[in-house]
Amino acid sequence: MTERLLQYIWKNQLFNREQLTTASGEELTILFPGHWNFDQGPDFLLARIKIGSTILVGNIELHLKASDWMQHQHHLDVQYNNVVLHVVLHQDSNVQLANGAGVAVLDVSSRISRLLLDQYQSWMHSPATIACGAKWDGIPDLTIQSWKDRLITERWMRKTKSVQQSLTDHHHWDELLWRMLAANFGLKANTELFASIAASLPYLLIAKNRHDQEQLEALLFGQAHLLDKQFTDEYPISLQAQYQFLKKKYRLIPAAAFPVFLRMRPAAFPTIRLSQLAALLHKHSNLFSKIIEADSVKAVQSFFDVQASDYWLTHYRFDEMSAYYTKRLGADMIVNICINTVLPVLFCYGQAIQDSAIMERAYAFLMQLPAESNKAIRIWQEMGIQVRHAADSQALLELRKQYCDQKKCLDCALGHAILYQTPKLL
């Protein structure tokens, strides 16, 4: 038992509440358990209880042992003078308020279901990736779907929040899209590099140079440290000269990270991705506005139908010839960009301007995209969990990363549903 679990049990009243009495033998009725307080002070605020015939409104403090009250110095803290009930698992001492008054005590040690405690402990010590997966069958479909909706919102807000906090200019949404797109193009191996490039090349600078695709490549490749050596091919030599001019003109500082090629498919090399990114920037002068106005997910996907410039038809690296191959941005990569960048930005924009239609459109688009196929999703499928589309896969990825992996079962709606169904009687 932890104090956090005890607080959770109190909030949801998951204990036997029949014939409650205080430690001194007075009849006790819980009228309202109070509002859970996550800041300083008592654990629950503005509770309403009835002791004997007297109704009391005040705060409630919980401890595993009554003596923790003294150990935590609550008897010296005036913030606790409005505590009307001390809920404990073990009544090992009497306590008092800073004003010298006593506090009514409720010992719940014999009122919490052993089944509930065993269930929680089994989750905390389970080696399984998804500790509660076997119990999903007993959860109402509406509860599961509502939680998935919430998880997607949390995921989208988390994805955009860190980038939003660093933006200060009035081109906020164009800049947000640009930075998230760049990081997305880098995929896992080069996310740091591509994000650093985007941070070093503000959206306004990109907009000023978007008319010339080669100039965009010079900026991107130069900032990525890919133009730092001697070349023999005419194209990289030209890019190098352009970059030196632009670097001086805009006083550019190259990216803090460096490109990674090791253990990657050639089609995903940073050289190819940067050229495709330059093609996208060159093709669309107002990509954010187009995404906002798009009436279908297919229209959104069509915006990303771009390919690397002609030099890359026969190259994957500078000065290294390869077989002729068109380096078009693949369908899977476009879906990845929609899921991880475009739709989160679209949703957060709708939320920022309080336009529910835009938010609903982002969610509808997500449901029209195929579910991701990776090891994390296969774990859910092997447990019998249905993954029908990208909305399902995104929700499950968020559930695992932010709740299951961190053992935050008490904060999970599904964990709560299972615990709530557990018999409360001993």
C-alpha positions in Angstrom: 0.0 0.0 0.0 1.2 3.5 -0.9 -0.1 6.8 0.3 -1.0 7.6 -3.4 -3.1 4.4 -3.6 -4.8 5.3 -0.3 -5.7 8.7 -1.7 -7.0 7.1 -4.8 -9.2 4.7 -2.8 -10.5 7.6 -0.7 -11.3 9.8 -3.8 -13.3 7.0 -5.3 -14.6 5.6 -2.0 -13.4 2.1 -2.9 -13.8 0.7 0.6 -16.6 -0.7 2.8 -18.5 2.3 4.0 -21.1 0.4 6.0 -21.5 1.5 9.7 -18.5 3.8 9.7 -17.3 5.0 13.1 -14.4 7.2 14.2 -11.6 5.9 16.3 -13.4 7.2 19.4 -16.6 5.3 18.4 -18.8 8.1 17.0 -21.0 7.4 14.0 -19.5 8.7 10.8 -21.1 9.4 7.4 -19.1 10.6 4.3 -21.4 13.1 2.5 -18.6 14.3 0.1 -15.0 13.1 0.1 -13.6 16.4 -1.0 -11.6 17.7 -4.0 -8.2 16.0 -4.4 -5.5 18.6 -3.8 -2.3 18.2 -5.7 -0.7 21.3 -4.2 0.5 22.0 -0.7 -1.8 21.5 2.2 -4.3 18.7 3.1 -5.0 16.0 0.6 -8.7 16.7 0.1 -10.4 20.1 0.3 -14.0 21.1 1.1 -15.2 17.7 2.2 -18.5 17.2 4.0 -18.9 14.6 6.7 -21.3 13.9 9.5 -20.1 12.9 12.9 -23.0 11.9 15.1 -25.6 14.6 14.4 -23.1 17.3 13.4 -22.3 18.1 9.8 -18.7 19.4 9.3 -17.2 21.0 6.2 -13.5 21.1 5.9 -10.4 19.3 4.7 -9.2 15.7 5.0 -5.7 14.4 5.4 -4.6 10.8 4.7 -1.6 8.8 6.0 -0.5 5.2 6.1 0.2 5.7 9.8 -1.4 8.2 12.1 2.0 9.1 13.5 3.0 10.4 10.0 1.0 13.5 11.0 3.6 14.4 13.5 6.5 13.3 11.3 5.3 15.6 8.6 5.0 18.5 11.1 1.3 19.0 10.4 0.8 19.7 14.1 2.8 22.9 13.6 1.2 24.0 10.3 -1.8 26.3 10.4 -2.8 25.1 6.9 -4.1 21.9 8.6 -6.3 23.7 11.2 -9.3 23.1 9.0 -8.8 19.3 8.8 -12.0 17.6 10.0 -11.0 14.0 9.5 -7.7 12.1 9.5 -8.0 8.9 7.4 -5.3 6.3 8.2 -4.4 2.7 7.5 -2.9 2.2 11.0 -4.1 4.2 14.0 -0.8 4.2 16.0 -1.1 7.6 17.8 -3.3 10.5 18.5 -2.7 13.8 16.8 -3.7 17.4 17.2 -3.9 20.6 15.1 -1.7 23.6 15.4 -4.4 25.3 17.5 -4.3 22.4 20.0 -7.6 20.9 19.0 -7.9 17.1 18.4 -8.8 15.5 15.0 -11.4 12.8 14.3 -9.8 9.7 13.0 -11.1 7.0 10.6 -9.0 3.8 10.4 -9.8 2.0 7.1 -7.3 -0.9 7.5 -10.1 -3.4 7.9 -12.3 -1.9 5.2 -10.2 -2.1 2.0 -10.7 -5.1 -0.1 -7.8 -7.5 -0.2 -8.8 -8.3 -3.8 -8.3 -4.7 -4.8 -4.9 -4.5 -3.1 -3.8 -7.7 -4.7 -4.9 -6.5 -8.1 -3.0 -3.3 -7.8 0.1 -5.0 -6.4 0.0 -7.6 -9.3 0.1 -4.7 -11.8 3.0 -3.0 -10.0 5.1 -6.1 -10.1 3.9 -7.6 -13.4 6.7 -8.3 -15.9 4.1 -8.0 -18.7 4.3 -5.0 -21.0 0.5 -4.4 -20.5 -0.3 -5.5 -17.0 -4.1 -5.3 -17.2 -4.6 -6.4 -20.8 -6.3 -9.7 -19.8 -9.1 -7.8 -18.0 -10.2 -5.5 -20.8 -13.1 -7.8 -21.7 -14.9 -6.6 -18.6 -14.6 -2.9 -19.4 -17.6 -1.2 -21.3 -16.8 -0.3 -24.9 -17.9 3.3 -24.2 -15.3 3.6 -21.5 -12.5 2.2 -23.7 -13.5 4.5 -26.6 -13.8 7.6 -24.5 -10.3 6.9 -23.0 -8.9 6.4 -26.5 -10.3 9.8 -27.5 -8.7 11.4 -24.5 -5.3 9.7 -25.1 -5.2 11.1 -28.7 -5.9 14.6 -27.4 -3.1 14.2 -24.8 -0.7 12.9 -27.4 -1.4 15.7 -29.8 -1.1 18.3 -27.1 2.2 16.8 -25.9 3.7 16.7 -29.4 3.1 20.3 -30.1 3.6 21.8 -26.6 7.4 21.7 -26.5 7.7 23.3 -29.9 5.0 25.9 -29.2 6.8 27.1 -26.1 9.9 28.1 -28.2 7.9 30.1 -30.7 7.6 33.9 -30.2 7.0 35.5 -33.6 3.6 36.2 -35.2 4.1 33.4 -37.8 3.4 31.0 -35.0 1.5 28.2 -36.8 3.6 28.3 -40.0 6.7 28.0 -37.8 5.2 25.2 -35.7 4.4 23.2 -38.8 7.8 23.8 -40.3 9.7 22.7 -37.2 7.5 19.6 -36.6 7.7 18.6 -40.3 11.5 18.9 -40.4 11.8 16.7 -37.3 9.4 14.2 -38.8 11.4 14.0 -42.0 14.5 13.1 -40.0 12.7 10.0 -38.6 14.2 8.4 -35.5 17.8 8.4 -36.4 18.0 12.0 -37.5 15.2 13.7 -35.6 17.7 15.7 -33.5 19.6 16.9 -36.6 16.5 17.9 -38.6 14.9 19.6 -35.6 18.2 21.6 -35.1 18.2 22.6 -38.7 14.6 23.9 -38.5 15.4 25.8 -35.4 18.4 27.4 -37.1 16.4 28.4 -40.2 13.3 30.3 -39.2 10.2 30.0 -41.3 10.5 33.6 -42.6 14.0 32.8 -43.9 12.7 29.7 -45.6 9.8 31.7 -47.1 12.2 34.2 -48.6 14.2 31.5 -50.4 11.5 29.0 -51.3 11.3 30.2 -55.0 14.6 28.5 -55.7 14.7 24.7 -54.8 18.5 24.6 -55.2 18.9 27.4 -52.8 16.8 25.6 -50.3 18.9 22.6 -50.7 22.0 24.7 -50.1 20.5 26.0 -46.9 19.4 22.6 -45.6 22.5 20.6 -46.6 24.8 23.3 -45.4 23.2 23.6 -42.0 23.4 19.8 -41.8 27.2 19.8 -42.2 26.9 17.9 -45.5 28.7 20.6 -47.5 31.8 20.7 -45.2 34.2 18.7 -47.5 35.8 18.9 -50.9 33.6 17.6 -53.8 34.2 16.5 -57.4 30.6 16.6 -58.7 29.4 20.0 -60.0 26.1 19.9 -58.0 27.5 19.8 -54.5 30.2 22.3 -55.5 27.4 24.7 -56.6 25.5 24.1 -53.4 28.6 24.7 -51.3 29.2 28.1 -53.0 25.6 29.1 -52.5 25.6 28.1 -48.9 28.8 30.1 -48.1 27.0 33.2 -49.5 23.8 32.5 -47.6 25.6 31.6 -44.4 27.3 35.0 -44.4 24.2 36.9 -45.5 22.0 35.5 -42.7 24.8 34.9 -40.2 23.8 31.3 -39.9 25.1 28.9 -37.2 25.1 25.3 -38.4 23.0 22.7 -36.6 24.2 21.3 -33.3 23.8 17.7 -34.4 25.3 15.7 -37.2 23.8 13.4 -39.9 23.5 9.6 -39.3 23.7 7.2 -42.2 24.6 4.0 -40.2 22.2 1.0 -40.4 19.7 3.0 -42.5 18.0 2.1 -45.8 19.5 4.3 -48.5 16.0 5.7 -49.4 15.9 7.2 -45.8 19.4 8.7 -45.9 19.4 12.3 -44.6 20.6 13.5 -48.0 17.4 12.1 -49.7 15.1 13.3 -46.9 16.6 16.8 -47.0 16.1 17.1 -50.7 12.5 15.9 -50.5 11.9 18.4 -47.7 13.4 21.2 -49.9 11.0 20.0 -52.7 8.0 20.3 -50.4 9.0 23.8 -49.2 9.5 24.9 -52.8 6.2 23.4 -54.0 4.0 25.1 -51.3 4.2 28.7 -50.3 1.2 28.4 -47.9 1.2 24.8 -46.8 -0.4 25.5 -43.4 -3.3 27.3 -45.0 -3.8 24.5 -47.4 -3.9 21.9 -44.6 -6.5 24.0 -42.7 -8.7 24.2 -45.8 -8.3 20.6 -46.9 -11.7 18.7 -47.0 -10.3 15.2 -47.1 -7.3 13.3 -45.8 -6.5 12.3 -49.4 -6.1 16.0 -50.2 -3.7 16.4 -47.3 -1.7 13.4 -48.5 -1.5 14.9 -52.0 0.4 17.9 -50.7 3.4 15.6 -49.8 3.7 14.0 -53.3 7.2 15.3 -53.8 10.5 13.8 -54.9 14.2 14.6 -54.5 15.8 16.8 -57.1 17.3 15.4 -60.3 20.9 14.9 -58.9 19.5 12.3 -56.5 18.1 10.2 -59.3 21.5 8.6 -59.5 22.9 9.3 -56.0 22.3 8.6 -52.4 25.3 10.5 -51.2 27.4 13.3 -52.8 30.0 12.2 -55.2 28.8 8.5 -55.1 27.0 7.3 -58.2 24.2 4.7 -57.9 21.6 3.1 -60.1 18.9 5.3 -61.5 15.9 5.5 -59.1 13.2 8.2 -58.5 13.4 9.2 -54.9 9.7 10.0 -54.3 8.4 10.4 -50.8 6.7 7.1 -50.2 3.1 6.5 -49.2 4.0 5.1 -45.8 6.2 8.1 -45.1 3.3 10.4 -46.1 1.0 8.6 -43.7 3.6 8.9 -41.0 3.8 12.7 -41.5 0.0 13.0 -41.4 -0.2 11.1 -38.2 2.7 12.6 -36.4 2.8 16.2 -37.6 -0.1 17.4 -39.8 -3.1 16.2 -37.8 -1.7 17.1 -34.4 -1.0 20.7 -35.7 -4.5 20.8 -37.3 -6.1 19.7 -34.0 -4.2 22.1 -31.8 -5.0 25.0 -34.2 -8.7 24.2 -33.9 -8.4 24.1 -30.2 -6.5 27.4 -30.1 -9.2 29.2 -32.1 -12.0 27.2 -30.4 -13.2 25.8 -33.7 -14.6 22.3 -32.9 -15.2 21.6 -36.6 -11.4 21.7 -37.2 -10.7 19.5 -34.2 -13.3 17.0 -35.3 -11.9 17.0 -38.9 -8.4 16.2 -37.6 -9.8 13.2 -35.6 -11.9 12.1 -38.6 -8.8 12.2 -40.8 -6.9 10.1 -38.3 -9.6 7.4 -38.4 -9.3 7.3 -42.2 -5.6 6.5 -42.1 -4.3 2.9 -41.7 -3.0 1.8 -38.3 0.7 1.9 -37.8 2.4 -1.5 -38.0 5.3 -1.9 -35.6 6.5 -4.0 -32.6 4.6 -1.8 -30.1 1.3 -2.2 -31.9 1.8 -6.0 -32.5 2.0 -6.4 -28.7 -1.5 -5.1 -28.3 -2.8 -7.2 -31.2 -1.3 -10.4 -29.7 -3.4 -9.6 -26.6 -6.5 -9.6 -28.7 -6.9 -5.8 -28.8 -8.4 -4.6 -32.1 -6.4 -1.9 -33.9 -8.6 -0.8 -36.8 -7.0 2.5 -37.9 -4.5 5.2 -37.0 -6.7 6.6 -34.2 -6.5 3.2 -32.5 -2.8 2.8 -32.9 -2.0 6.3 -31.8 -4.1 6.0 -28.6 -2.5 2.6 -27.8 1.0 4.0 -28.3 0.2 6.9 -25.9 -1.4 4.5 -23.4 1.7 2.4 -23.3 4.3 5.1 -23.2 2.6 7.5 -20.8 0.7 5.1 -18.6 1.7 1.4 -18.8 5.4 1.8 -19.0 5.3 4.2 -16.1 2.9 2.1 -14.0 0.4 4.9 -13.8 -2.5 2.6 -13.4 -4.3 4.8 -11.0 -4.3 7.6 -13.6 -5.7 5.4 -16.4 -9.4 5.2 -17.0 -9.1 1.5 -17.8 -7.2 0.7 -14.7 -9.8 2.7 -12.7 -12.6 0.8 -14.4 -11.1 -2.6 -13.4 -10.4 -1.5 -9.8 -13.9 0.0 -9.5 -15.4 -3.3 -10.5 -13.3 -5.1 -7.8 -15.5 -6.2 -4.8 -15.2 -3.6 -2.0 -16.2 -6.0 0.7 -13.5 -8.1 2.4 
